[in-house]
Amino acid sequence: MAKYEYDYPRPSLTADCVVFGLDGDGTKVLLIERGQEPCKGKWAFPGGFMQMDETAEECAVRELEEETGLRLKQIRQVGAYSGVDRDPRGRVVTVAYYALTSVTAVKGSDDAARAQWFALDKVPPLAFDHDLILRHAIERMQADLRAGKE
């Protein structure tokens, strides 16, 4: 792998995946319980740091599978989140994606202690700025459904 050196600091890049699941009881969202600091024990979206040889979309799909066992091929971008203090580890920008699928069995692995589906009206407080990302993902999914994109 190439080594990069710059005269000024660079932010890290992560990707997060908001997965909405449909079942007979309505729409749910897939969350992972963080198994490591920061925010250990808090709920968040599956996601993580992008590797140098992948796109943000590939990172989101990879992290989703590593942390929950769920493999999806089609995801849609929600947006980029670059709040200066959004991550206590340092300057981290995330690209968030969403997907719509059926509720299936998931299992927390890698750095996720657990993975679980939550009804949208029962979502616990989320780590980082994931509450904001969830609101935007819901809006984006609803707009896409109205436009016939899903």
C-alpha atoms as a printed R data frame, in Angstrom:
    type eleno elety resid chain resno       x       y      z
1   ATOM     1    CA   MET     A     1   0.000   0.000  0.000
2   ATOM     2    CA   ALA     A     2   1.240   3.482 -0.818
3   ATOM     3    CA   LYS     A     3   2.235   5.796  2.012
4   ATOM     4    CA   TYR     A     4   0.835   9.304  1.842
5   ATOM     5    CA   GLU     A     5   2.275  12.374  3.479
6   ATOM     6    CA   TYR     A     6   0.686  15.793  3.502
7   ATOM     7    CA   ASP     A     7   1.596  19.182  4.932
8   ATOM     8    CA   TYR     A     8  -1.849  19.586  6.518
9   ATOM     9    CA   PRO     A     9  -4.283  17.307  8.394
10  ATOM    10    CA   ARG     A    10  -6.808  15.151  6.545
11  ATOM    11    CA   PRO     A    11 -10.120  13.852  7.851
12  ATOM    12    CA   SER     A    12 -10.918  10.156  7.973
13  ATOM    13    CA   LEU     A    13 -13.814   8.821  5.908
14  ATOM    14    CA   THR     A    14 -16.429   6.330  7.054
15  ATOM    15    CA   ALA     A    15 -19.591   4.904  5.527
16  ATOM    16    CA   ASP     A    16 -22.785   3.993  7.386
17  ATOM    17    CA   CYS     A    17 -25.742   1.943  6.195
18  ATOM    18    CA   VAL     A    18 -29.311   2.591  7.358
19  ATOM    19    CA   VAL     A    19 -31.239  -0.593  6.567
20  ATOM    20    CA   PHE     A    20 -35.029  -0.479  6.683
21  ATOM    21    CA   GLY     A    21 -36.759  -3.836  6.978
22  ATOM    22    CA   LEU     A    22 -40.336  -4.690  6.148
23  ATOM    23    CA   ASP     A    23 -42.328  -7.368  7.928
24  ATOM    24    CA   GLY     A    24 -45.944  -7.919  8.941
25  ATOM    25    CA   ASP     A    25 -45.599  -5.405 11.781
26  ATOM    26    CA   GLY     A    26 -44.424  -2.445  9.694
27  ATOM    27    CA   THR     A    27 -41.071  -0.864  8.994
28  ATOM    28    CA   LYS     A    28 -38.071  -1.547 11.184
29  ATOM    29    CA   VAL     A    29 -34.489  -0.279 11.179
30  ATOM    30    CA   LEU     A    30 -31.366  -2.381 11.706
31  ATOM    31    CA   LEU     A    31 -28.982  -1.223 14.429
32  ATOM    32    CA   ILE     A    32 -25.806  -2.569 15.966
33  ATOM    33    CA   GLU     A    33 -24.766  -2.236 19.570
34  ATOM    34    CA   ARG     A    34 -21.237  -0.867 19.565
35  ATOM    35    CA   GLY     A    35 -18.799  -3.318 21.094
36  ATOM    36    CA   GLN     A    36 -15.894  -0.874 21.347
37  ATOM    37    CA   GLU     A    37 -15.254   2.723 22.308
38  ATOM    38    CA   PRO     A    38 -16.203   5.304 21.441
39  ATOM    39    CA   CYS     A    39 -19.834   4.940 22.413
40  ATOM    40    CA   LYS     A    40 -19.436   1.341 23.579
41  ATOM    41    CA   GLY     A    41 -22.864  -0.091 24.435
42  ATOM    42    CA   LYS     A    42 -24.756   2.507 22.400
43  ATOM    43    CA   TRP     A    43 -26.782   1.700 19.308
44  ATOM    44    CA   ALA     A    44 -25.645   2.888 15.882
45  ATOM    45    CA   PHE     A    45 -25.845   2.041 12.214
46  ATOM    46    CA   PRO     A    46 -23.534  -0.597 10.777
47  ATOM    47    CA   GLY     A    47 -20.542   1.201  9.334
48  ATOM    48    CA   GLY     A    48 -16.873   1.892  9.611
49  ATOM    49    CA   PHE     A    49 -13.722   3.308  8.119
50  ATOM    50    CA   MET     A    50 -13.171   3.198  4.373
51  ATOM    51    CA   GLN     A    51 -10.153   1.309  3.106
52  ATOM    52    CA   MET     A    52  -7.842   2.858  0.511
53  ATOM    53    CA   ASP     A    53  -8.893   0.389 -2.204
54  ATOM    54    CA   GLU     A    54 -12.685   0.760 -1.971
55  ATOM    55    CA   THR     A    55 -15.409   3.272 -2.669
56  ATOM    56    CA   ALA     A    56 -17.649   4.630  0.075
57  ATOM    57    CA   GLU     A    57 -20.497   2.454 -1.259
58  ATOM    58    CA   GLU     A    58 -18.298  -0.663 -1.174
59  ATOM    59    CA   CYS     A    59 -17.284   0.237  2.374
60  ATOM    60    CA   ALA     A    60 -20.923   0.535  3.498
61  ATOM    61    CA   VAL     A    61 -21.820  -2.851  1.977
62  ATOM    62    CA   ARG     A    62 -18.714  -4.509  3.459
63  ATOM    63    CA   GLU     A    63 -19.234  -3.082  6.941
64  ATOM    64    CA   LEU     A    64 -22.918  -4.058  6.894
65  ATOM    65    CA   GLU     A    65 -22.018  -7.666  6.136
66  ATOM    66    CA   GLU     A    66 -19.112  -7.771  8.622
67  ATOM    67    CA   GLU     A    67 -21.179  -6.366 11.485
68  ATOM    68    CA   THR     A    68 -24.566  -8.027 10.873
69  ATOM    69    CA   GLY     A    69 -24.125 -10.849  8.360
70  ATOM    70    CA   LEU     A    70 -26.609  -9.102  6.041
71  ATOM    71    CA   ARG     A    71 -25.490  -8.893  2.423
72  ATOM    72    CA   LEU     A    72 -27.163  -6.303  0.213
73  ATOM    73    CA   LYS     A    73 -26.281  -5.272 -3.309
74  ATOM    74    CA   GLN     A    74 -28.418  -2.183 -3.812
75  ATOM    75    CA   ILE     A    75 -28.067   0.821 -1.537
76  ATOM    76    CA   ARG     A    76 -28.826   4.483 -2.125
77  ATOM    77    CA   GLN     A    77 -26.846   7.444 -0.869
78  ATOM    78    CA   VAL     A    78 -28.519   9.628  1.757
79  ATOM    79    CA   GLY     A    79 -25.772  12.215  2.095
80  ATOM    80    CA   ALA     A    80 -22.441  13.187  3.597
81  ATOM    81    CA   TYR     A    81 -22.135  14.239  7.230
82  ATOM    82    CA   SER     A    82 -19.207  16.397  8.195
83  ATOM    83    CA   GLY     A    83 -20.003  18.007 11.540
84  ATOM    84    CA   VAL     A    84 -16.670  18.986 13.075
85  ATOM    85    CA   ASP     A    85 -17.338  17.217 16.392
86  ATOM    86    CA   ARG     A    86 -19.480  14.308 15.124
87  ATOM    87    CA   ASP     A    87 -16.927  11.667 16.195
88  ATOM    88    CA   PRO     A    88 -14.811  11.817 19.382
89  ATOM    89    CA   ARG     A    89 -11.941   9.936 17.666
90  ATOM    90    CA   GLY     A    90 -11.124  12.957 15.535
91  ATOM    91    CA   ARG     A    91 -12.128  14.579 12.275
92  ATOM    92    CA   VAL     A    92 -14.370  11.999 10.601
93  ATOM    93    CA   VAL     A    93 -16.714  12.517  7.651
94  ATOM    94    CA   THR     A    94 -19.268   9.824  6.881
95  ATOM    95    CA   VAL     A    95 -21.222   9.015  3.750
96  ATOM    96    CA   ALA     A    96 -24.574   7.509  4.703
97  ATOM    97    CA   TYR     A    97 -26.581   5.075  2.589
98  ATOM    98    CA   TYR     A    98 -29.948   3.426  3.001
99  ATOM    99    CA   ALA     A    99 -31.494   0.187  1.808
100 ATOM   100    CA   LEU     A   100 -34.933  -1.365  1.943
101 ATOM   101    CA   THR     A   101 -35.232  -5.133  2.429
102 ATOM   102    CA   SER     A   102 -37.204  -7.789  4.285
103 ATOM   103    CA   VAL     A   103 -36.515  -8.344  7.963
104 ATOM   104    CA   THR     A   104 -34.164 -11.323  8.177
105 ATOM   105    CA   ALA     A   105 -32.013 -12.892 10.867
106 ATOM   106    CA   VAL     A   106 -28.937 -10.842 11.774
107 ATOM   107    CA   LYS     A   107 -26.091 -11.407 14.194
108 ATOM   108    CA   GLY     A   108 -23.633  -8.917 15.626
109 ATOM   109    CA   SER     A   109 -20.018  -9.669 14.757
110 ATOM   110    CA   ASP     A   110 -16.699  -7.932 14.086
111 ATOM   111    CA   ASP     A   111 -16.831  -4.857 16.355
112 ATOM   112    CA   ALA     A   112 -20.618  -5.029 16.853
113 ATOM   113    CA   ALA     A   113 -21.688  -6.638 20.145
114 ATOM   114    CA   ARG     A   114 -25.227  -7.226 18.821
115 ATOM   115    CA   ALA     A   115 -27.390  -6.536 15.789
116 ATOM   116    CA   GLN     A   116 -31.113  -6.042 16.149
117 ATOM   117    CA   TRP     A   117 -34.156  -4.762 14.255
118 ATOM   118    CA   PHE     A   118 -36.115  -1.944 15.945
119 ATOM   119    CA   ALA     A   119 -39.562  -0.581 15.116
120 ATOM   120    CA   LEU     A   120 -39.172   3.014 13.952
121 ATOM   121    CA   ASP     A   121 -41.167   4.269 16.948
122 ATOM   122    CA   LYS     A   122 -38.963   2.292 19.379
123 ATOM   123    CA   VAL     A   123 -35.480   3.349 18.231
124 ATOM   124    CA   PRO     A   124 -33.199   3.958 21.238
125 ATOM   125    CA   PRO     A   125 -30.950   7.042 21.438
126 ATOM   126    CA   LEU     A   126 -28.233   6.640 18.810
127 ATOM   127    CA   ALA     A   127 -24.468   7.219 18.900
128 ATOM   128    CA   PHE     A   128 -22.696  10.000 17.014
129 ATOM   129    CA   ASP     A   129 -25.089  11.972 14.767
130 ATOM   130    CA   HIS     A   130 -27.057   8.896 13.747
131 ATOM   131    CA   ASP     A   131 -30.390  10.399 14.931
132 ATOM   132    CA   LEU     A   132 -29.966  13.082 12.259
133 ATOM   133    CA   ILE     A   133 -28.915  10.517  9.655
134 ATOM   134    CA   LEU     A   134 -31.974   8.391 10.468
135 ATOM   135    CA   ARG     A   135 -34.328  11.345  9.947
136 ATOM   136    CA   HIS     A   136 -32.714  12.121  6.593
137 ATOM   137    CA   ALA     A   137 -32.759   8.452  5.539
138 ATOM   138    CA   ILE     A   138 -36.486   8.181  6.306
139 ATOM   139    CA   GLU     A   139 -37.146  11.339  4.276
140 ATOM   140    CA   ARG     A   140 -35.047  10.048  1.371
141 ATOM   141    CA   MET     A   141 -36.711   6.606  1.409
142 ATOM   142    CA   GLN     A   142 -40.191   8.167  1.464
143 ATOM   143    CA   ALA     A   143 -39.309  10.497 -1.429
144 ATOM   144    CA   ASP     A   144 -37.873   7.578 -3.437
145 ATOM   145    CA   LEU     A   145 -40.984   5.467 -2.790
146 ATOM   146    CA   ARG     A   146 -43.250   8.330 -3.909
147 ATOM   147    CA   ALA     A   147 -41.135   8.667 -7.065
148 ATOM   148    CA   GLY     A   148 -41.269   4.912 -7.703
149 ATOM   149    CA   LYS     A   149 -37.504   4.364 -7.292
150 ATOM   150    CA   GLU     A   150 -37.720   1.444 -4.846
